[in-house]
Amino acid sequence: MNQDVRVLSANLSAAVRMGDDEAIRFVDWVRGAAPYFHAFRGKTFVIAFGGEVAQGRELMQDLCHDCNLLAALGVRLVLVHGARPQIEDELARRGQDSHYHNGLRITDEAALDCVKAAVGVTRINIEAALSQGLPNTPMAGAYMRVTGGNFITARPMGVVDGVDFQYTGTVRRVIVEEIKADLDQQNVVLISNLGVSPSGEIFNLVMEDVAEAVAIALQAEKLIYLCDAPGLLDAQGRLIEAITADEAERKLNAGLGLTEDLHLFLPRAIKAVRKGVARAHLIDRDKDGGLLLEFFTRQGVGTMVSREPLHRLRQATIDDVATLLQLLAPLEADGTLVRRGRELIEMEIERFTLAEHDGVVVGCAALYPFQEEKMAEMACLAVTPEFRRAGLGERLMQHIADRARQGGFHELFVLTTRTEAWFRERGFHEAQQEELPERKRDLYNLQRRSKIFIKSL
């Protein structure tokens, strides 16, 4: 493995020296994804998918390739699969009819035999797909140990609305200790939509319920549903990249624009994040590489559900110095910001507020007080290019203004060479050098010829 990495690195380096645009983009992507590699190592992901994925050769192969990479990066994987289309095919093969009530299968004794047959074959096919290792494929040299067992105890759903669901059941308990033990052994845990009762009865379970229960029991980092839609869409048909549980519940209650899968998966995603799962994701099952794009790019490709808003502001600490240097470096290089060294940032770290997106720092701003004149400076306002349309610059500016106002300052000023229009649009007016605090006037760089803008607080 190490030899392969060295060869790959050498080839990429050679390509970069020759100006290969594709190699440069690849290197940029890897560097941008590096924080996620560190953040996800050792974390538990529960990935749930219906029988449609297992039924489609290409879909299953793509999922296996992505899971292989996640496992190689140290992610602890639990896969929960369904088998609805396979069960329908088995019922039809045996000349049996399907019976549903409110979208839920009524599993009589004959149907249960079909469920067991279909789930068993589906599981074997998934295990075989995860065991691939052909040369010249993404799984070359990989050996994913897949384990399973009687991790789910179940109870009958019983009679609902006068309808006896017979062998359709609900999750009674997740044997979480055994799942964790398998994950500790670096195994991939595969869980089917069947459960057993203490009396030895077998019950047909709803896949999305099993995934939700397992994710909550494990307090997973992520619960992922592969579904029949790109994710949630807004009124204009645009993808909603992130949504809080409360906002998602309002959208669910409105019931507009939700596909069959979203009606099933969204309420489980909401419940999971409210019960301790860090994030739930709704990703298009037909999107090649959807898992990787969702987890290792800042924009993602699906909808992420979280208990709290995805973006947050926080006070910088000494541990953030390296991140700040990296964030400010491009703007210092092109002259937008004045260059600051590590020592200066370390000394002034308490002045900085950071903007985070899902735990990754994507913006910053600093507040410098001038007590005698009751004025404060906002400096180092920076947001990474991917998030400049997400309103984070506005939130940082407002946060700095609020801090200044609470500190008893009457005016907030900025010095800028590139963004005067942005500040004008937000209530700043152009001012002269003489209007700056005395100490700031003495430090004013005549060569930069920065424009001065002031806003009353």
C-alpha positions, 0 to 999 in steps of 0.5 A: 500500500505504501509503495502504491502511495509513493508511486501515485504521489510521484506520478501526480507530482510529475503531472503537476510539474507538466501543468496537467490541469486534471492532476492539479484539480485532483490535488486541490480536491484532496487538500480540501478534503483533508480536514474531513479525512481527519474528522471522520476517522473512527466515526460511525456511519449508518448507510441505509438503502432499499432493495432498488440499490441491491437490485441494480448492478451498477448502483450496488457496485458504485456503493461498494466502491464508495464504502471501500474508500470510506472503510480505508479512511477509518470510517466505521460502517454499518449498512442497513438494506431493504428488499421490497422489490425482491420481496415483490418479485418472490411473491409474484413468482409464487403466485401470492398477492401483496397486501398493504395498509397505509403503505406498510406491508401486511406479512402473513405466513406465506408472505413471511416465507417470501420475505425470508427468501428474498432478504436472504438472497439479497444479503448474500448478493450484497456480501458478494459485491462488498467482497470484490477485489479485482485488479484495476478496480477501486477495490483492488487489494481490498478485503472488507470483512462483512459481519452480521447477526441477530443484532435486532430483536423485534416485536409484532406491530399488532393490530392497527386501525383494525388491521392485523399486521401479523408478521410485520414487526417493529424494532424492540431493541438493538444489541449495540454492544455486539455491533460495536464489538464488530466495528472495533474489529474493523468489520463492516456490519451488514444488517437486514430488515429482519428481526427476531423475538425472544420466543424465536419468531421472525418479523419483517421490519421496515428498513428505514426504522431499523436504520434509525434505531441502529443509528440512535443506539450507536449515537452515530456520526451520520445516518445516510438514506439513499433515496429516489430524489436529490434531496429536499427541494425549495419552492423554486426547485433548488436543492436544500443543502442543509436544514434543521430538524425543526425546519424539516418537520415544517416541510414534512407537515406541508407535504409539498414536493416530497417523493415516496422515499422522502416521505418515509426517510425524512421523519426518521432523519428528523427523529434521529438527529433529535435523539443524538445522531450528529447528522442525517443525510438524504442522498440520490441513490443514482448519483455516482459517487454521491457519498464521497461528494456529500462527505468530502466536498463543502457544498455536498450533493444531498440534503443534510439534516441537523439539530442545530443550524449548520453554520455557526460563529464562535470565538477563536482560540490559540488552536485556531492559529494555523487555520486562520493563517491558511484562511487569510493567506490567499487574500494576503497574497493578492493584496486584499488584506494586510499580511499578518504573521503567526506571532501577531495572530497568536497575540491577537487571537482573542479578537477573532470570530470564526465562522464554521460550516459543519465544524470546518472553519470557512470564515473569520473577522476581527474586532479592534477597539479604540476606546478614546474615540469610542470607535472599533475597527472590523478587520480580516473579514474573510470567507472562503470562495465556496461560501461567499454566497451563503451569507456568512460575510453578512453574519460575521459583519453583524456579529462584529457590529453587535460586539462593538455595540455591546462594548459601548462603541459608537462607530465601526470602521473598515479599511478596504481596497477591493470591497467598497461596494459590499460595505456601501450596500450594508450601510457604511459611508466613505470617510477621510483619513482624518476621521480615523482614531489617532492611533489608526491614523499613525498606522495608515499605510499610504502606499496601499491607499485603502478606502475608509468606510464608517458605520454608525452603531 
